[in-house]
Amino acid sequence: MKEQAIKDPKEHINGNSKDTTSKIDAIKDLIFGENIQAYNSEFESIKADILAKKEELQNLISSVESELLQNIDSLSTDINIRITDLENSINDKLDTLDNEKVNRKLLSELFIKLGERISE
């Protein structure tokens, strides 16, 4: 008998008694029964809604990310083309300026020759 008395409190202290747990659950169901089920149902619905919105946002983020990367690539290509065009334009202008300088030299030589002819 004493052994049983000693074993029973240990079972309750350690939480091994299934009887106590089922009694507590039964009391909870009696007191809160329908409310807890309603709350659990609402929480599950909200949880499912949040997960759906999270997935939708992740899909939106990935599509925006891919669109941004595509736009960046497009802009990079456009900028490279414009830089190449500007380099070509600058090189053409420099060539033209070099030619004009040569023409100035030729023009000055012609003026000198013209001046010499006038003075003769």
MDTraj code that builds the backbone (N, CA, C; nanometers):
import mdtraj as md
import numpy as np

residues = "MET LYS GLU GLN ALA ILE LYS ASP PRO LYS GLU HIS ILE ASN GLY ASN SER LYS ASP THR THR SER LYS ILE ASP ALA ILE LYS ASP LEU ILE PHE GLY GLU ASN ILE GLN ALA TYR ASN SER GLU PHE GLU SER ILE LYS ALA ASP ILE LEU ALA LYS LYS GLU GLU LEU GLN ASN LEU ILE SER SER VAL GLU SER GLU LEU LEU GLN ASN ILE ASP SER LEU SER THR ASP ILE ASN ILE ARG ILE THR ASP LEU GLU ASN SER ILE ASN ASP LYS LEU ASP THR LEU ASP ASN GLU LYS VAL ASN ARG LYS LEU LEU SER GLU LEU PHE ILE LYS LEU GLY GLU ARG ILE SER GLU".split()
xyz = np.array([
    [0.0797, -0.1190, 0.0000],
    [0.0000, 0.0000, 0.0000],
    [0.0842, 0.1257, 0.0000],
    [0.1860, 0.1229, 0.0834],
    [0.2732, 0.2383, 0.0895],
    [0.3447, 0.2561, -0.0441],
    [0.3785, 0.1447, -0.1063],
    [0.4446, 0.1533, -0.2357],
    [0.3532, 0.2165, -0.3401],
    [0.2255, 0.1848, -0.3342],
    [0.1302, 0.2449, -0.4281],
    [0.1173, 0.3941, -0.4014],
    [0.1136, 0.4333, -0.2791],
    [0.1015, 0.5739, -0.2436],
    [0.2239, 0.6506, -0.2909],
    [0.3374, 0.5876, -0.2843],
    [0.4604, 0.6528, -0.3286],
    [0.4634, 0.6605, -0.4811],
    [0.4192, 0.5569, -0.5501],
    [0.4218, 0.5563, -0.6962],
    [0.3228, 0.6553, -0.7544],
    [0.2053, 0.6674, -0.6978],
    [0.1036, 0.7574, -0.7524],
    [0.1495, 0.9030, -0.7526],
    [0.2060, 0.9566, -0.6421],
    [0.2513, 1.0957, -0.6468],
    [0.3645, 1.1154, -0.7476],
    [0.4516, 1.0170, -0.7625],
    [0.5597, 1.0328, -0.8601],
    [0.5036, 1.0424, -1.0015],
    [0.4034, 0.9633, -1.0268],
    [0.3435, 0.9678, -1.1607],
    [0.2822, 1.1043, -1.1859],
    [0.2175, 1.1636, -1.0882],
    [0.1555, 1.2949, -1.1052],
    [0.2608, 1.4040, -1.1145],
    [0.3664, 1.3941, -1.0363],
    [0.4718, 1.4957, -1.0377],
    [0.5451, 1.4930, -1.1707],
    [0.5760, 1.3764, -1.2212],
    [0.6475, 1.3635, -1.3478],
    [0.5574, 1.3886, -1.4680],
    [0.4290, 1.3963, -1.4480],
    [0.3360, 1.4196, -1.5579],
    [0.3102, 1.2968, -1.6401],
    [0.3307, 1.1806, -1.5862],
    [0.3119, 1.0568, -1.6600],
    [0.1689, 1.0076, -1.6551],
    [0.0851, 1.0689, -1.5776],
    [-0.0515, 1.0204, -1.5619],
    [-0.1373, 1.0687, -1.6775],
    [-0.1870, 0.9763, -1.7562],
    [-0.2726, 1.0099, -1.8698],
    [-0.4107, 1.0484, -1.8222],
    [-0.4472, 0.9972, -1.7081],
    [-0.5787, 1.0241, -1.6519],
    [-0.5944, 1.1722, -1.6198],
    [-0.4932, 1.2313, -1.5593],
    [-0.4971, 1.3721, -1.5214],
    [-0.5036, 1.4604, -1.6450],
    [-0.4252, 1.4286, -1.7448],
    [-0.4225, 1.5075, -1.8680],
    [-0.5575, 1.5016, -1.9375],
    [-0.6166, 1.3859, -1.9436],
    [-0.7464, 1.3752, -2.0100],
    [-0.8547, 1.4484, -1.9299],
    [-0.8428, 1.4487, -1.7993],
    [-0.9401, 1.5229, -1.7173],
    [-0.9266, 1.6726, -1.7404],
    [-0.8018, 1.7208, -1.7504],
    [-0.7801, 1.8633, -1.7749],
    [-0.8350, 1.9010, -1.9124],
    [-0.8105, 1.8174, -2.0105],
    [-0.8636, 1.8437, -2.1448],
    [-1.0154, 1.8440, -2.1440],
    [-1.0746, 1.7546, -2.0699],
    [-1.2206, 1.7485, -2.0605],
    [-1.2741, 1.8756, -1.9960],
    [-1.2073, 1.9245, -1.8914],
    [-1.2503, 2.0486, -1.8248],
    [-1.2358, 2.1661, -1.9202],
    [-1.1252, 2.1709, -1.9946],
    [-1.1046, 2.2782, -2.0930],
    [-1.2164, 2.2765, -2.1969],
    [-1.2486, 2.1572, -2.2440],
    [-1.3545, 2.1461, -2.3442],
    [-1.4883, 2.1926, -2.2883],
    [-1.5154, 2.1594, -2.1633],
    [-1.6424, 2.2021, -2.1020],
    [-1.6480, 2.3531, -2.0858],
    [-1.5379, 2.4128, -2.0416],
    [-1.5374, 2.5572, -2.0153],
    [-1.5273, 2.6367, -2.1457],
    [-1.4304, 2.6020, -2.2286],
    [-1.4018, 2.6822, -2.3476],
    [-1.4409, 2.6144, -2.4779],
    [-1.4824, 2.4918, -2.4742],
    [-1.5090, 2.4046, -2.5875],
    [-1.5286, 2.4701, -2.7223],
    [-1.6439, 2.5303, -2.7444],
    [-1.6762, 2.5854, -2.8763],
    [-1.5872, 2.7052, -2.9107],
    [-1.5569, 2.7871, -2.8107],
    [-1.4727, 2.9047, -2.8369],
    [-1.3340, 2.8640, -2.8844],
    [-1.2748, 2.7657, -2.8186],
    [-1.1409, 2.7216, -2.8582],
    [-1.1437, 2.6644, -2.9990],
    [-1.2449, 2.5867, -3.0295],
    [-1.2546, 2.5309, -3.1640],
    [-1.2723, 2.6417, -3.2670],
    [-1.3513, 2.7426, -3.2333],
    [-1.3702, 2.8552, -3.3250],
    [-1.2395, 2.9321, -3.3424],
    [-1.1706, 2.9560, -3.2295],
    [-1.0422, 3.0261, -3.2366],
    [-0.9410, 2.9462, -3.3176],
    [-0.9351, 2.8166, -3.2923],
    [-0.8418, 2.7326, -3.3680],
    [-0.8740, 2.7360, -3.5168],
    [-1.0015, 2.7314, -3.5474],
    [-1.0431, 2.7370, -3.6876],
    [-1.0037, 2.8711, -3.7501],
    [-1.0260, 2.9804, -3.6777],
    [-0.9891, 3.1133, -3.7281],
    [-0.8380, 3.1251, -3.7435],
    [-0.7644, 3.0739, -3.6439],
    [-0.6183, 3.0793, -3.6524],
    [-0.5672, 2.9997, -3.7714],
    [-0.6239, 2.8841, -3.7954],
    [-0.5820, 2.8037, -3.9100],
    [-0.6146, 2.8751, -4.0408],
    [-0.7299, 2.9391, -4.0454],
    [-0.7688, 3.0140, -4.1650],
    [-0.6738, 3.1311, -4.1882],
    [-0.6428, 3.2027, -4.0807],
    [-0.5503, 3.3161, -4.0915],
    [-0.4114, 3.2677, -4.1303],
    [-0.3687, 3.1568, -4.0710],
    [-0.2380, 3.0997, -4.1031],
    [-0.2302, 3.0625, -4.2504],
    [-0.3348, 2.9988, -4.3019],
    [-0.3377, 2.9605, -4.4434],
    [-0.3363, 3.0845, -4.5323],
    [-0.4106, 3.1873, -4.4912],
    [-0.4147, 3.3120, -4.5677],
    [-0.2775, 3.3791, -4.5687],
    [-0.2118, 3.3808, -4.4539],
    [-0.0785, 3.4418, -4.4448],
    [0.0204, 3.3657, -4.5321],
    [0.0144, 3.2328, -4.5289],
    [0.1047, 3.1538, -4.6123],
    [0.0793, 3.1772, -4.7608],
    [-0.0481, 3.1908, -4.7975],
    [-0.0814, 3.2179, -4.9379],
    [-0.0292, 3.3559, -4.9794],
    [-0.0479, 3.4545, -4.8918],
    [0.0012, 3.5905, -4.9218],
    [0.1533, 3.5917, -4.9286],
    [0.2186, 3.5146, -4.8410],
    [0.3644, 3.5069, -4.8423],
    [0.4128, 3.4492, -4.9739],
    [0.3483, 3.3422, -5.0188],
    [0.3870, 3.2806, -5.1457],
    [0.3623, 3.3774, -5.2621],
    [0.2502, 3.4471, -5.2567],
    [0.2189, 3.5445, -5.3613],
    [0.3232, 3.6561, -5.3639],
    [0.3627, 3.7045, -5.2459],
    [0.4649, 3.8090, -5.2388],
    [0.6002, 3.7582, -5.2877],
    [0.6342, 3.6360, -5.2541],
    [0.7606, 3.5805, -5.3015],
    [0.7612, 3.5676, -5.4534],
    [0.6481, 3.5276, -5.5110],
    [0.6382, 3.5199, -5.6570],
    [0.6503, 3.6584, -5.7194],
    [0.5844, 3.7556, -5.6578],
    [0.5917, 3.8933, -5.7077],
    [0.7339, 3.9467, -5.6983],
    [0.7998, 3.9195, -5.5871],
    [0.9382, 3.9646, -5.5687],
    [1.0289, 3.9017, -5.6728],
    [1.0130, 3.7737, -5.6982],
    [1.0991, 3.7076, -5.7975],
    [1.0724, 3.7599, -5.9382],
    [0.9454, 3.7893, -5.9700],
    [0.9167, 3.8432, -6.1034],
    [0.9713, 3.9853, -6.1179],
    [0.9601, 4.0653, -6.0123],
    [1.0150, 4.2015, -6.0160],
    [1.1673, 4.1961, -6.0254],
    [1.2270, 4.1025, -5.9530],
    [1.3724, 4.0881, -5.9573],
    [1.4190, 4.0519, -6.0978],
    [1.3514, 3.9565, -6.1610],
    [1.3916, 3.9176, -6.2963],
    [1.3687, 4.0316, -6.3952],
    [1.2599, 4.1056, -6.3764],
    [1.2333, 4.2201, -6.4639],
    [1.3396, 4.3279, -6.4454],
    [1.3786, 4.3533, -6.3203],
    [1.4832, 4.4521, -6.2947],
    [1.6163, 4.4100, -6.3552],
    [1.6505, 4.2820, -6.3418],
    [1.7750, 4.2342, -6.4010],
    [1.7728, 4.2477, -6.5525],
    [1.6575, 4.2206, -6.6129],
    [1.6450, 4.2350, -6.7578],
    [1.6594, 4.3827, -6.7974],
    [1.5965, 4.4723, -6.7205],
    [1.6076, 4.6154, -6.7497],
    [1.7508, 4.6645, -6.7322],
    [1.8188, 4.6141, -6.6301],
    [1.9587, 4.6531, -6.6086],
    [2.0447, 4.6070, -6.7250],
    [2.0223, 4.4844, -6.7712],
    [2.0979, 4.4351, -6.8873],
    [2.0702, 4.5196, -7.0105],
    [1.9442, 4.5548, -7.0293],
    [1.9061, 4.6369, -7.1442],
    [1.9720, 4.7750, -7.1360],
    [1.9681, 4.8345, -7.0182],
    [2.0312, 4.9656, -7.0002],
    [2.1819, 4.9576, -7.0190],
    [2.2412, 4.8519, -6.9700],
    [2.3854, 4.8343, -6.9865],
    [2.4219, 4.8253, -7.1346],
    [2.3450, 4.7486, -7.2094],
    [2.3688, 4.7366, -7.3534],
    [2.3509, 4.8710, -7.4220],
    [2.2445, 4.9428, -7.3867],
    [2.2173, 5.0738, -7.4458],
    [2.3299, 5.1727, -7.4140],
    [2.3761, 5.1712, -7.2894],
    [2.4836, 5.2629, -7.2502],
    [2.6116, 5.2285, -7.3252],
    [2.6416, 5.1000, -7.3384],
    [2.7619, 5.0601, -7.4129],
    [2.7548, 5.1047, -7.5583],
    [2.6372, 5.0921, -7.6186],
    [2.6197, 5.1368, -7.7574],
    [2.6401, 5.2876, -7.7673],
    [2.5814, 5.3607, -7.6741],
    [2.5954, 5.5079, -7.6766],
    [2.7394, 5.5497, -7.6533],
    [2.8089, 5.4820, -7.5625],
    [2.9494, 5.5156, -7.5378],
    [3.0318, 5.4895, -7.6631],
    [3.0059, 5.3783, -7.7300],
    [3.0774, 5.3466, -7.8539],
    [3.0493, 5.4523, -7.9603],
    [2.9229, 5.4935, -7.9724],
    [2.8870, 5.5982, -8.0684],
    [2.9573, 5.7296, -8.0347],
    [2.9624, 5.7626, -7.9055],
    [3.0307, 5.8858, -7.8650],
    [3.1801, 5.8783, -7.8934],
    [3.2403, 5.7642, -7.8663],
    [3.3828, 5.7479, -7.8966],
    [3.4086, 5.7647, -8.0460],
    [3.3235, 5.7027, -8.1262],
    [3.3390, 5.7161, -8.2719],
    [3.3211, 5.8608, -8.3158],
    [3.2236, 5.9270, -8.2586],
    [3.1992, 6.0676, -8.2933],
    [3.3179, 6.1555, -8.2537],
    [3.3718, 6.1318, -8.1347],
    [3.4873, 6.2103, -8.0892],
    [3.6077, 6.1835, -8.1791],
    [3.6287, 6.0571, -8.2143],
    [3.7403, 6.0251, -8.3042],
    [3.7234, 6.0927, -8.4399],
    [3.6024, 6.0946, -8.4928],
    [3.5762, 6.1626, -8.6198],
    [3.6030, 6.3122, -8.6087],
    [3.5598, 6.3715, -8.4995],
    [3.5822, 6.5166, -8.4787],
    [3.7318, 6.5453, -8.4665],
    [3.8047, 6.4567, -8.3950],
    [3.9492, 6.4767, -8.3832],
    [4.0171, 6.4646, -8.5190],
    [3.9742, 6.3687, -8.5980],
    [4.0310, 6.3553, -8.7326],
    [4.0017, 6.4789, -8.8155],
    [3.8809, 6.5310, -8.8022],
    [3.8432, 6.6515, -8.8761],
    [3.9274, 6.7701, -8.8301],
    [3.9488, 6.7815, -8.6990],
    [4.0320, 6.8914, -8.6479],
    [4.1755, 6.8780, -8.6969],
    [4.2284, 6.7570, -8.6999],
    [4.3634, 6.7370, -8.7524],
    [4.3705, 6.7799, -8.8977],
    [4.2706, 6.7448, -8.9740],
    [4.2671, 6.7843, -9.1149],
    [4.2566, 6.9353, -9.1287],
    [4.1753, 6.9965, -9.0431],
    [4.1620, 7.1425, -9.0496],
    [4.2940, 7.2093, -9.0139],
    [4.3677, 7.1527, -8.9174],
    [4.4972, 7.2085, -8.8825],
    [4.5927, 7.1950, -9.0010],
    [4.5873, 7.0824, -9.0674],
    [4.6712, 7.0656, -9.1871],
    [4.6294, 7.1663, -9.2919],
    [4.5034, 7.1834, -9.3082],
    [4.4544, 7.2810, -9.4048],
    [4.4974, 7.4212, -9.3655],
    [4.5030, 7.4511, -9.2383],
    [4.5511, 7.5822, -9.1945],
    [4.6987, 7.6002, -9.2316],
    [4.7722, 7.4928, -9.2141],
    [4.9135, 7.4980, -9.2521],
    [4.9266, 7.5254, -9.4014],
    [4.8495, 7.4495, -9.4775],
    [4.8530, 7.4702, -9.6222],
    [4.8070, 7.6105, -9.6570],
    [4.7063, 7.6572, -9.5866],
    [4.6549, 7.7915, -9.6115],
    [4.7601, 7.8971, -9.5786],
    [4.8314, 7.8762, -9.4693],
    [4.9356, 7.9740, -9.4331],
    [5.0476, 7.9743, -9.5372],
    [5.0847, 7.8559, -9.5853],
    [5.1871, 7.8479, -9.6896],
    [5.1404, 7.9174, -9.8171],
    [5.0145, 7.8976, -9.8472],
    [4.9601, 7.9652, -9.9652],
    [4.9608, 8.1165, -9.9477],
    [4.9284, 8.1625, -9.8268],
    [4.9311, 8.3079, -9.8015],
    [5.0733, 8.3632, -9.8127],
    [5.1701, 8.2875, -9.7650],
    [5.3095, 8.3320, -9.7753],
    [5.3494, 8.3421, -9.9227],
    [5.3164, 8.2398, -9.9990],
    [5.3476, 8.2415, -10.1413],
    [5.2757, 8.3555, -10.2110],
    [5.1491, 8.3762, -10.1710],
    [5.0745, 8.4869, -10.2296],
    [5.1372, 8.6198, -10.1938],
    [5.1786, 8.6321, -10.0688],
    [5.2478, 8.7567, -10.0262],
    [5.3755, 8.7792, -10.1009],
    [5.4522, 8.6746, -10.1259],
    [5.5755, 8.6858, -10.2014],
    [5.5485, 8.7293, -10.3460],
    [5.4448, 8.6769, -10.4047],
    [5.4120, 8.7127, -10.5432],
    [5.3675, 8.8568, -10.5517],
    [5.2928, 8.8982, -10.4484],
    [5.2461, 9.0380, -10.4507],
    [5.3658, 9.1325, -10.4351],
    [5.4593, 9.0976, -10.3536],
    [5.5732, 9.1864, -10.3305],
    [5.6685, 9.1882, -10.4509],
    [5.6664, 9.0944, -10.5417],
    [5.7562, 9.0910, -10.6582],
    [5.7139, 9.1882, -10.7572],
])
top = md.Topology()
chain = top.add_chain()
for i, resn in enumerate(residues, 1):
    res = top.add_residue(resn, chain, resSeq=i)
    for name in ("N", "CA", "C"):
        top.add_atom(name, md.element.get_by_symbol(name[0]), res)
traj = md.Trajectory(xyz[None], top)
